[in-house]
Amino acid sequence: MRSAIVPLVLASLVATAQTRHEPDWSALDEETLRHFQALVRMDTSDPPGNEQPAAEYLKKVLEAEGIAVQVLALEPRRPNVLARLKGSGTKRPVLIMGHTDVVNVDPKKWTHPPFGATRDGGHVYGRGTVDDKDNVVAALMVMLTLKRQQVPLDRDVIFLAEAGEEGSTKVGIQYMTGQHFPQIDAEYCLAEGGSVSRAGGQVRFASIQTLEKIPRAIELTARGISGHGSVPLKSNAVAHLAAAVAKVAAWKPTIRLNDTTRAYFKRLASISSPEDAKRYLNIIGTDTAAAAAADDDFLDREPRHASMLRTSVSPTIIQGGYRLNVIPSEAKASLDVRALPDEDLNAFLAEMTKVIDDPAVEVAWAAREVRPPSGVTRLDSEAFTTIEANVMRHYKTMTLPTMSTGATDMAYLRARGMQCFGIGPVVDVEDGPKGFGAHSDQERILESELYRFVRFHYDIVADLASAR
């Protein structure tokens, strides 16, 4: 059904787009690069967090076009920028969003200056080039272009450049949803979380995030008798903790699929080699033995796919002891848990306690900055169909609805009933192993793909929001 619908939707959207005056993309490419380099050159590392220069820059650019702007801040140096283009109100708004903060850098490990926005070999290098100043600039260019083209709108188009996504959400999305939600309330949201995958220079597919796992933390605390290291003790807390961590690491919580992951593996199978396709179809099939075998293979070769099947657990920190010849009375381990959106957390904790099966080890939820459980994003919505059609228009490839194993700020919006979709530019799969990915010691984007992403983003919003 989907394969028959998409060409019809694409034809309709192309016809609608032809009634709009086409922007001068060549001139807009130059402007896109100018804004992009300006923002990447601003050190908005979080921590400590200082998004103010980026907010002031965006405010100035938007106001120069006659677009009303609000700067809303919980903390003075950490503002959020909010702008709106008014529509007729016959349809509910669309929100386009990006975060202006970036993760920290170690400048000594960078070939190009991390805040230099250096152009080299067709790429632009710098912290934030793919996380997330690409989305910030694409959304900015959408606002500017819609305004200049005087596109009549049925939906308000709301732009939010938020602070604090990389670890201080209280100043960003939590502040905006908690104190200013009526000003960002929308039917649909577009933000980070997706990408277009390219291998060997060829586009393979587009991942559109429609769901995400929820970060949690569990702490294991083993307690025993303290003693001299020269006398081994059965109650040794470090030994009990080590055994518990080993059990957790070997544990495979039950596979549980949802509409997004079922569609993901089904569509991925259709564009994969016969061997890979069989594995993807086995995961969503009824043969439990075949699914288990595919799961084992994922753990060896495609661990991200294994994580998409279940609530995952990764031991990340172990603490115990203070000197070599003392058996400590206590040792702790921290576990990074990424929960399925509908996970029963109490039942999950009870199941882990059962797996560890050691009264000397306490299993408890630990504090961390978490996102709320998110609602369902529909694959039959107008927004997803429009995104899918524009993926075909701009990238000539398959759309894979995706559940992110990591977290984005869209969780806060989905929890309020908003339909949210993560989009992003082309990323070369070879870049990650080379160390050029988001949060890596290098970060880069293909300049040509930044421009294509702006066109893609613009057409999605224009198709969704334009008066028909």
Buried (B, 14 or more C-beta within 10 A) or exposed (E): EEEEEBEEBBEBBBEBBEEBEEBEBEEBBEBBBEBBBBBBBBBBBBEEBBBBBBBBBBBEBBEEBEBEBEBBBBBEBBBBBBBBBEBEEEBBBBBBBBBBBBBBBEEEEBEBBBBBBBEEEEBBBBBBBBBBBBBBBBBBBBBBBBBBBEBEBBBBBBBBBBBBBBEBBBBBBBBBBEEBEEEBBBBBBBBBBBBBBBEEEEBBBBBBBBBBBBBBBBBBBBBBEBBEBEEEBEBBBBBBBBBBBEBBEEEBBEBEBBBBBEBBBBBBBEEBEEEBBBBBBBBBEEEEEBBBBBBEBBBEEBEEBBBBBBBBBEBEEBBBBEEEEEBBBBBBBBBBBBBBBEBEBEEBBEBBBEBBEBEBBBBEBBEEEBBBBBBBBEBEBBBBBBBBBBBBBBBEBBBBBBBBBBBBBBBBBBBBEBBBBBBBBBBBEEBEEEEBBBBBBBBBBBBEBBBBBBBBBBBBBBBBBBEE
